[in-house]
Amino acid sequence: MVGVTPLDVSTADVAKIAEAIKPAGMYNIRSKTLKQVATRVLEQYNGDLTTIVSKPYPEARKALMSLPGVGEKTADVVLLFNAGKTVIPIDRHIARIAKRLELVPKNAPYDAIRLALEEVTPPQNYLDAHIKLIQFGRDTCRAQNPKCIQCILNDICPYHPQ
């Protein structure tokens, strides 16, 4: 079984797509974008991104980012999860953790954060690091009301909320 295909998404009602992705948030905007991407993937790549994701990382990322609504994070997520590329996608939780730990400056752009984390993480652990950092950011190092007192990094973390 293949699962959801670009053809399925391109022919689906936007409201049905929105309902399916509702837990991810921003579902009204994302559902329209997903439909556009699926249509483009069908038109340009006959519904198969294998030729893109089999390219070296920089080329594959650039090609994915040429699709509507696909930015650095989305391209990196596809490349890590679907192509096994050695990359750590950076979401808002991971960015917040890296900045609070002062691994990067507060105004660090996406790629600076990604490179800093990749530098200190063995490539075979990129997927695990990505997933665990997101969970840590959701559960402990939260944007609002971080749980600093019970954080395992409390002794070394320079972040001290007001």
C-alpha positions in Angstrom: 0.0 0.0 0.0 1.3 3.4 -1.0 -0.7 5.7 1.2 -1.7 9.2 0.1 -0.4 10.0 -3.3 0.0 13.4 -5.1 -2.9 12.4 -7.3 -5.1 11.8 -4.2 -4.2 15.2 -2.8 -4.5 17.1 -6.1 -8.0 15.8 -6.6 -9.2 16.0 -3.0 -11.4 18.8 -1.7 -9.4 21.4 0.2 -11.8 21.1 3.2 -11.1 17.3 3.4 -7.3 18.0 3.3 -7.7 20.6 6.0 -9.6 18.2 8.2 -6.9 15.5 7.7 -4.1 17.8 8.7 -5.9 19.8 11.4 -3.7 18.5 14.3 -0.6 20.0 12.6 -2.0 23.5 12.9 -2.5 26.2 10.2 -4.5 23.7 8.3 -6.5 26.1 6.2 -3.4 27.7 4.7 -1.5 24.4 4.5 -4.3 22.5 2.8 -4.3 24.9 -0.1 -0.5 24.7 -0.4 -0.5 20.9 -0.2 -3.0 20.8 -3.1 -0.8 23.2 -5.1 2.3 21.2 -4.4 0.6 17.9 -5.3 -0.6 19.3 -8.6 2.9 20.6 -9.4 4.5 17.3 -8.5 2.1 15.5 -10.8 2.8 18.0 -13.7 6.6 18.3 -13.3 7.6 14.9 -11.9 4.8 12.6 -12.9 3.9 12.3 -9.2 7.3 10.9 -8.2 10.0 12.9 -6.4 12.6 10.1 -6.6 14.7 12.0 -9.2 14.8 15.0 -6.8 15.5 13.3 -3.5 18.2 11.1 -5.1 20.3 14.1 -5.9 23.0 15.4 -3.5 21.5 17.3 -0.6 22.1 20.9 -1.9 20.6 20.1 -5.3 17.7 18.2 -3.8 16.9 20.9 -1.3 17.0 23.6 -4.0 14.6 21.6 -6.2 12.2 21.0 -3.4 12.2 24.6 -2.4 11.2 25.5 -5.9 7.8 24.0 -5.2 5.1 26.4 -3.9 5.1 26.8 -0.1 8.2 24.6 0.4 10.8 26.3 2.5 14.0 25.2 4.2 12.4 23.2 7.0 9.9 21.4 4.8 12.6 20.5 2.3 14.9 19.3 5.0 12.1 17.2 6.6 11.3 15.5 3.3 15.0 14.9 2.8 15.6 13.4 6.2 12.5 11.3 6.6 11.9 10.3 2.9 15.4 10.2 1.5 17.6 9.5 4.5 19.7 12.5 3.9 22.0 13.7 6.7 20.3 16.9 7.8 18.6 18.1 11.0 15.5 20.1 10.1 15.0 23.1 12.4 11.6 23.9 13.6 10.6 26.6 16.1 11.1 24.4 19.1 14.6 23.4 18.0 15.5 27.0 17.2 14.3 28.1 20.6 16.4 25.5 22.4 19.6 26.3 20.4 19.2 30.0 21.1 18.4 29.6 24.8 21.4 27.3 25.2 23.4 30.0 23.3 24.6 27.4 20.8 23.8 30.2 18.2 23.1 33.9 18.5 19.5 35.0 19.2 19.2 36.3 15.6 20.7 33.2 14.0 19.1 32.2 10.7 17.8 28.7 9.9 21.0 27.4 8.3 23.3 28.7 11.0 21.2 26.8 13.6 21.1 23.7 11.4 24.9 23.7 10.9 25.6 24.3 14.6 23.5 21.3 15.6 24.8 19.1 12.8 28.4 19.9 13.9 27.8 18.5 17.4 25.6 15.6 16.5 26.8 12.3 14.8 25.0 11.9 11.4 23.5 8.6 12.4 21.7 10.4 15.2 20.2 13.3 13.2 16.7 11.8 13.0 16.6 10.9 16.6 18.0 14.3 17.6 15.4 16.1 15.5 12.5 14.2 17.1 13.7 14.4 20.6 14.6 18.1 20.4 11.1 18.9 19.2 9.6 16.9 22.1 11.9 18.6 24.6 10.8 22.0 23.2 7.1 21.0 23.5 7.3 19.5 27.0 10.1 21.3 28.9 11.8 24.2 27.0 8.4 25.7 26.0 8.0 29.2 24.5 5.6 30.2 27.3 6.2 29.1 30.8 9.3 26.9 30.3 9.9 24.3 33.0 13.4 25.4 33.8 13.3 24.2 37.4 12.8 20.6 36.4 14.9 20.8 33.2 17.8 18.3 33.0 19.9 21.1 31.5 19.2 23.6 34.2 22.8 23.6 35.6 24.3 24.5 32.2 21.6 26.6 30.5 22.2 30.3 30.5 18.6 31.1 29.9 16.8 32.6 32.9 13.2 33.7 32.3 12.0 36.9 34.0 
